[in-house]
């Protein structure tokens, strides 16, 4: 009975490939784990968001997000683009390059730590001991808290989606329990930051060690990895700034409470959009094995089909948002119109597959274009729109950046395909 069901499912997946132009058996086998990880991640994110919304004052939560956003900007010094290079090397069996990347990232991350420490000293001299202490805490953890998370692209390259999903879910569970547990006992900002950094660092290190056991690295090196990783990191600088500048500007123009409202307006659209990371994760090692001309023949159709799905999801969210906020985030009802505008972010996600294909084939020139221009436009939009339109301006700027990236990716991929 079970075997017959499997055979029928296998036959259906193979039959569907004539329409999807995709290896559906591969995506179904890896997609089961990705679906599990997406569900777990979504539930944990919802649990954490509900705890923040109901247990922490807006001003404290806004300050918490401002600190994390500023620390995120400091990450530009820590080889933020090395993850893609690790996945690229791992997919081609160059496993020792993983350790080369880890050691290089730790060295560079000390620059981020020094900048955070300097920021803490600045706030101390200004008499703001709360922010001074916060950035000093961040400085202690910056060399370590993110680096061990690089087991993710390593396992991705090995197509170990089962372990990858379990380990990521485990790390997120540790973080969620630490944050929610802390919120149940205190609203102290510094203790919350300690819970955040300690839980992420400990969880990532534990599963980093496990990843080396389940997928033992070989002795092959990729001499181009660090160079490629530095290229990607250089490209990523503007993107990192753009990803955090919205919170930074809202904090300085409007204050902490408005930052909190903005974060909740994006919470569900960004969470739904992040499910596309699972598809990109499955797609990366598969497309890295194929010739670029083979990829370009089928990718446009796949993106068209996926866009129909995401557009439907975006419209559904616009209609459901008022009910969801009344149930889960009653303290943030003023965020409803902003989150409905932000729903458009969901519809644009399939275009990221163009970027995944370009990254998997190390198209450096094309990568520079689409990773630099959209964030610059987003930053300019933020600077222009936030002072006048406030939270709505930040949401519109985010949409402008996303739409620019989608259009640019389409044009770049078409041009790269014509060159073949």
C-alpha positions as CSV (number, residue, x, y, z in Angstrom):
1,X,0.0,0.0,0.0
2,X,2.7,2.5,1.1
3,X,5.0,1.4,-1.8
4,X,2.1,1.8,-4.3
5,X,1.4,5.3,-3.0
6,X,5.0,6.3,-3.3
7,X,5.0,5.0,-6.9
8,X,1.9,7.0,-7.8
9,X,3.4,10.1,-6.1
10,X,6.7,9.6,-8.0
11,X,4.8,9.2,-11.3
12,X,2.8,12.4,-10.6
13,X,5.9,14.4,-9.8
14,X,7.6,13.2,-13.0
15,X,4.5,14.0,-15.0
16,X,4.3,17.5,-13.5
17,X,7.9,18.3,-14.7
18,X,6.6,18.8,-18.3
19,X,4.8,21.9,-17.0
20,X,7.1,23.1,-14.2
21,X,10.3,22.5,-16.2
22,X,11.8,21.4,-12.8
23,X,13.2,18.3,-11.2
24,X,10.2,17.9,-9.0
25,X,11.4,14.7,-7.3
26,X,14.5,16.5,-6.1
27,X,12.4,19.5,-4.8
28,X,9.9,17.2,-3.2
29,X,12.6,15.2,-1.4
30,X,14.4,18.3,-0.1
31,X,11.2,20.3,0.1
32,X,9.7,18.1,2.8
33,X,12.5,19.2,5.1
34,X,12.3,22.8,4.0
35,X,8.5,22.8,4.6
36,X,9.1,21.4,8.1
37,X,11.8,24.1,8.8
38,X,9.6,26.8,7.4
39,X,6.7,25.8,9.7
40,X,8.9,25.6,12.8
41,X,10.6,28.9,12.0
42,X,7.3,30.6,11.5
43,X,5.8,29.3,14.7
44,X,8.9,30.3,16.7
45,X,8.9,33.8,15.1
46,X,5.2,34.1,15.9
47,X,5.8,33.1,19.5
48,X,8.7,35.6,19.9
49,X,6.7,38.4,18.2
50,X,3.6,37.8,20.4
51,X,5.9,37.9,23.5
52,X,7.5,41.2,22.4
53,X,4.2,42.7,21.5
54,X,2.5,41.9,24.8
55,X,5.4,41.8,27.3
56,X,7.7,44.7,26.3
57,X,6.9,48.4,26.1
58,X,7.1,49.9,22.5
59,X,10.0,52.2,23.5
60,X,12.1,49.4,24.9
61,X,11.4,47.2,21.9
62,X,12.2,50.0,19.5
63,X,15.5,50.7,21.3
64,X,16.3,46.9,21.1
65,X,15.7,46.9,17.4
66,X,17.8,50.1,16.9
67,X,20.7,48.5,18.6
68,X,20.5,45.3,16.6
69,X,20.1,47.4,13.4
70,X,23.2,49.4,14.2
71,X,25.2,46.3,15.1
72,X,24.0,44.9,11.7
73,X,25.6,47.8,10.0
74,X,28.8,47.1,11.8
75,X,28.7,43.7,10.2
76,X,29.9,45.2,6.9
77,X,33.5,44.8,8.2
78,X,33.1,41.1,8.9
79,X,33.0,39.5,5.4
80,X,29.2,39.4,5.3
81,X,29.2,37.8,1.8
82,X,31.4,34.8,2.7
83,X,28.3,32.5,3.1
84,X,27.5,32.4,-0.6
85,X,31.2,31.6,-1.3
86,X,31.1,28.7,1.2
87,X,28.0,27.2,-0.4
88,X,29.6,27.6,-3.9
89,X,32.8,25.8,-2.7
90,X,30.9,23.1,-0.8
91,X,28.7,22.3,-3.8
92,X,31.8,21.6,-5.8
93,X,33.5,19.4,-3.2
94,X,36.1,22.0,-2.0
95,X,35.4,21.4,1.7
96,X,38.6,22.6,3.4
97,X,37.8,26.1,2.1
98,X,35.0,26.1,4.7
99,X,37.7,26.4,7.4
100,X,39.6,29.0,5.5
101,X,36.4,31.1,5.4
102,X,35.7,30.6,9.1
103,X,39.2,31.7,10.1
104,X,39.1,34.7,7.8
105,X,35.6,35.8,9.0
106,X,36.7,35.7,12.6
107,X,39.7,37.9,11.9
108,X,37.6,40.4,10.0
109,X,34.8,40.3,12.6
110,X,37.2,41.9,15.2
111,X,36.9,45.1,13.1
112,X,33.2,45.1,13.6
113,X,33.8,44.5,17.3
114,X,36.2,47.4,17.5
115,X,33.6,49.7,15.8
116,X,30.9,48.6,18.3
117,X,33.3,49.2,21.2
118,X,34.0,52.7,19.9
119,X,30.3,53.4,19.6
120,X,29.9,52.3,23.2
121,X,32.6,54.6,24.3
122,X,31.0,57.5,22.3
123,X,27.6,57.0,24.1
124,X,29.4,56.7,27.4
125,X,31.0,60.1,26.9
126,X,27.6,61.4,25.9
127,X,26.3,60.2,29.3
128,X,24.0,57.5,27.8
129,X,25.2,54.5,29.9
130,X,22.3,52.3,28.6
131,X,23.4,52.5,24.9
132,X,27.0,52.4,25.9
133,X,26.6,49.2,27.8
134,X,24.5,47.7,24.9
135,X,27.2,48.3,22.3
136,X,30.0,47.0,24.6
137,X,28.0,43.8,25.0
138,X,27.6,43.6,21.3
139,X,31.4,44.1,20.8
140,X,32.1,41.1,23.0
141,X,30.0,38.8,20.9
142,X,30.5,40.2,17.4
143,X,33.5,38.0,16.4
144,X,31.6,34.8,17.4
145,X,27.8,35.1,17.3
146,X,27.4,34.9,13.5
147,X,30.5,33.1,12.3
148,X,29.5,29.6,13.4
149,X,26.2,29.9,11.5
150,X,28.2,29.3,8.3
151,X,27.5,25.6,8.7
152,X,24.3,26.5,6.9
153,X,25.7,27.1,3.4
154,X,28.2,24.2,4.0
155,X,25.4,21.7,4.5
156,X,23.4,23.4,1.8
157,X,26.2,22.7,-0.7
158,X,26.2,19.1,0.5
159,X,22.4,18.8,0.0
160,X,22.0,17.7,3.6
161,X,18.7,19.4,3.9
162,X,17.6,17.1,6.6
163,X,20.4,18.0,9.0
164,X,20.4,21.6,7.9
165,X,16.7,22.0,8.7
166,X,17.0,20.3,12.1
167,X,20.0,22.3,13.1
168,X,18.6,25.6,12.0
169,X,15.3,24.8,13.8
170,X,17.2,23.8,16.9
171,X,19.2,27.1,16.9
172,X,16.0,29.1,16.4
173,X,14.3,27.2,19.2
174,X,17.2,27.9,21.6
175,X,17.0,31.6,20.8
176,X,13.2,31.8,21.0
177,X,13.1,30.1,24.4
178,X,15.9,32.3,25.7
179,X,14.1,35.5,24.6
180,X,10.6,34.5,25.7
181,X,11.9,33.1,29.0
182,X,13.8,36.4,29.6
183,X,10.7,38.5,28.8
184,X,8.6,36.5,31.3
185,X,10.9,37.7,34.1
186,X,12.3,41.1,33.1
187,X,12.0,44.0,30.7
188,X,15.6,45.0,31.2
189,X,17.1,45.8,27.8
190,X,20.7,44.7,28.6
191,X,19.6,41.3,29.9
192,X,17.5,40.9,26.7
193,X,20.5,41.6,24.6
194,X,22.6,39.1,26.5
195,X,19.9,36.5,26.1
196,X,19.9,37.3,22.3
197,X,23.6,37.1,21.8
198,X,24.3,34.2,24.1
199,X,21.6,32.0,22.7
200,X,22.5,32.6,19.1
201,X,26.2,32.1,19.7
202,X,25.8,28.9,21.8
203,X,23.2,27.4,19.5
204,X,25.2,28.1,16.3
205,X,28.5,26.7,17.8
206,X,26.8,23.5,19.0
207,X,25.3,22.8,15.6
208,X,28.5,23.9,13.8
209,X,30.3,21.1,15.6
210,X,27.5,18.6,14.7
211,X,27.6,19.6,11.0
212,X,31.3,18.6,10.9
213,X,30.4,15.2,12.2
214,X,27.5,14.4,9.9
215,X,29.3,15.8,6.8
216,X,33.0,15.3,7.4
217,X,35.0,17.7,5.1
218,X,37.5,16.4,2.6
219,X,40.9,17.9,2.1
220,X,40.1,19.8,-1.1
221,X,40.8,23.6,-1.2
222,X,39.3,26.2,-3.5
223,X,42.0,28.9,-3.8
224,X,39.5,31.4,-5.2
225,X,37.1,31.1,-2.3
226,X,38.4,34.0,-0.2
227,X,38.7,36.2,-3.2
228,X,35.1,35.4,-4.3
229,X,34.0,35.9,-0.7
230,X,35.6,39.3,-0.4
231,X,34.0,40.3,-3.8
232,X,30.6,39.3,-2.4
233,X,31.2,41.1,0.9
234,X,32.2,44.2,-1.0
235,X,29.1,44.0,-3.1
236,X,27.0,43.4,0.1
237,X,28.1,46.5,2.0
238,X,25.5,48.8,0.5
239,X,22.8,46.1,0.9
240,X,23.7,45.6,4.6
241,X,23.4,49.4,5.2
242,X,20.1,49.5,3.3
243,X,18.7,46.6,5.3
244,X,19.3,48.5,8.6
245,X,19.1,52.1,7.6
246,X,15.3,52.2,7.9
247,X,15.4,51.4,11.7
248,X,18.4,53.8,12.2
249,X,16.6,56.7,10.4
250,X,13.2,56.1,12.1
251,X,14.9,56.1,15.5
252,X,16.6,59.4,14.9
253,X,13.7,61.2,13.2
254,X,10.7,59.8,15.2
255,X,11.9,57.7,18.2
256,X,11.8,54.2,19.6
257,X,8.1,53.6,19.6
258,X,7.8,54.3,15.9
259,X,10.6,51.9,15.2
260,X,8.6,49.2,17.1
261,X,5.5,49.9,15.0
262,X,7.5,49.7,11.8
263,X,9.0,46.4,12.8
264,X,5.6,44.9,13.4
265,X,4.3,46.2,10.1
266,X,7.0,44.2,8.3
267,X,6.9,41.1,10.6
268,X,4.5,38.9,8.7
269,X,5.3,40.1,5.1
270,X,9.0,39.5,5.7
271,X,8.3,36.1,7.4
272,X,6.2,35.0,4.5
273,X,8.8,36.3,2.1
274,X,11.5,34.4,3.9
275,X,9.9,31.1,3.0
276,X,11.4,31.7,-0.4
277,X,14.9,31.3,1.2
278,X,14.0,27.6,1.4
279,X,13.3,27.4,-2.3
280,X,16.6,29.3,-3.1
281,X,18.4,27.0,-0.7
282,X,17.2,23.9,-2.6
283,X,17.8,25.6,-6.0
284,X,21.4,26.8,-5.4
285,X,23.3,23.4,-5.3
286,X,21.1,22.1,-8.1
287,X,21.7,25.0,-10.4
288,X,25.4,25.1,-9.6
289,X,25.7,21.7,-11.2
290,X,24.0,22.7,-14.5
291,X,25.2,24.7,-17.4
292,X,24.1,28.3,-17.4
293,X,22.4,28.0,-20.8
294,X,20.3,25.1,-19.5
295,X,19.2,27.1,-16.5
296,X,18.2,30.1,-18.6
297,X,15.9,28.0,-20.8
298,X,13.6,27.1,-18.0
299,X,13.9,29.7,-15.2
300,X,11.6,32.3,-16.7
301,X,8.7,29.9,-16.7
302,X,9.4,28.8,-13.1
303,X,9.4,32.4,-12.0
304,X,6.1,33.1,-13.8
305,X,4.4,30.2,-12.1
306,X,5.8,31.1,-8.6
307,X,4.8,34.8,-9.1
308,X,1.1,33.7,-9.6
309,X,1.4,31.9,-6.2
310,X,3.1,34.8,-4.3
311,X,0.7,37.4,-5.8
312,X,-2.2,35.4,-4.5
313,X,-0.5,35.1,-1.1
314,X,0.0,38.9,-1.0
315,X,-3.7,39.7,-1.8
316,X,-4.8,37.1,0.8
317,X,-2.6,38.8,3.4
318,X,-3.9,42.3,2.7
319,X,-7.4,40.9,3.4
320,X,-6.4,38.9,6.5
321,X,-4.0,41.5,8.1
322,X,-6.7,43.3,10.3
323,X,-7.9,40.1,11.8
324,X,-4.4,38.8,12.5
325,X,-3.3,42.0,14.2
326,X,-6.4,42.1,16.4
327,X,-5.6,38.5,17.5
328,X,-1.8,38.5,17.9
329,X,-0.7,42.1,18.1
330,X,-3.5,44.2,19.7
331,X,-1.0,46.7,20.9
332,X,0.1,47.5,17.4
333,X,-3.2,48.1,15.5
334,X,-1.8,51.3,14.0
335,X,0.6,49.2,12.0
336,X,-2.2,47.6,9.9
337,X,-2.2,50.0,7.0
338,X,1.5,49.9,6.8
339,X,1.6,46.1,6.8
340,X,-1.0,46.0,4.0
341,X,1.2,48.1,1.8
342,X,4.2,46.0,2.7
343,X,2.4,42.9,1.5
344,X,3.6,43.7,-2.0
345,X,7.0,42.5,-0.8
346,X,5.6,38.9,-0.9
347,X,4.7,39.2,-4.6
348,X,8.3,40.1,-5.8
349,X,10.1,37.1,-4.1
350,X,10.3,34.7,-7.1
351,X,12.6,37.1,-8.9
352,X,15.3,36.3,-6.3
353,X,15.8,33.0,-8.2
354,X,17.5,35.0,-10.9
355,X,20.0,36.2,-8.3
356,X,20.5,32.6,-7.0
357,X,21.3,31.4,-10.5
358,X,23.8,34.2,-11.0
359,X,25.5,33.5,-7.6
360,X,25.7,29.8,-8.3
361,X,27.6,30.5,-11.5
362,X,29.8,33.2,-9.9
363,X,28.8,35.9,-12.3
364,X,30.8,38.6,-10.6
365,X,30.0,41.5,-12.9
366,X,26.3,40.8,-12.8
367,X,26.3,40.3,-9.1
368,X,28.0,43.7,-8.5
369,X,25.2,45.4,-10.5
370,X,22.2,43.9,-8.8
371,X,23.6,43.9,-5.3
372,X,24.7,47.5,-5.4
373,X,22.2,49.6,-7.4
374,X,18.9,48.6,-5.7
375,X,20.2,49.2,-2.1
376,X,21.6,52.6,-3.2
377,X,18.2,53.5,-4.5
378,X,16.5,52.2,-1.3
379,X,18.8,54.3,0.9
380,X,18.2,57.4,-1.2
381,X,14.4,56.7,-1.0
382,X,14.7,56.3,2.8
383,X,16.5,59.6,3.2
384,X,13.9,61.4,1.1
385,X,10.7,59.8,2.3
386,X,11.2,59.0,6.0
387,X,11.4,62.7,7.1
388,X,8.1,63.5,5.4
389,X,6.1,60.3,5.3
390,X,7.6,58.7,8.4
391,X,6.7,55.0,8.8
392,X,4.9,54.9,5.4
393,X,7.9,56.4,3.8
394,X,10.2,53.7,5.1
395,X,7.8,51.0,3.8
396,X,7.5,52.7,0.4
397,X,11.3,53.0,0.2
398,X,11.6,49.2,1.0
399,X,9.2,48.5,-1.8
400,X,11.1,50.7,-4.2
401,X,14.3,48.9,-3.5
402,X,12.7,45.5,-3.9
403,X,10.9,46.4,-7.2
404,X,14.2,47.9,-8.5
405,X,16.0,44.7,-7.7
406,X,13.4,42.5,-9.4
407,X,13.4,44.6,-12.6
408,X,17.2,44.8,-12.6
409,X,17.6,41.0,-12.0
410,X,15.3,40.3,-14.9
411,X,17.2,42.5,-17.2
412,X,20.6,41.3,-16.1
413,X,19.6,37.6,-16.4
414,X,18.1,38.2,-19.9
415,X,21.3,39.9,-21.0
416,X,23.5,37.2,-19.5
417,X,21.4,34.5,-21.2
418,X,21.8,36.2,-24.6
419,X,25.6,36.2,-24.2
420,X,25.7,32.4,-24.1
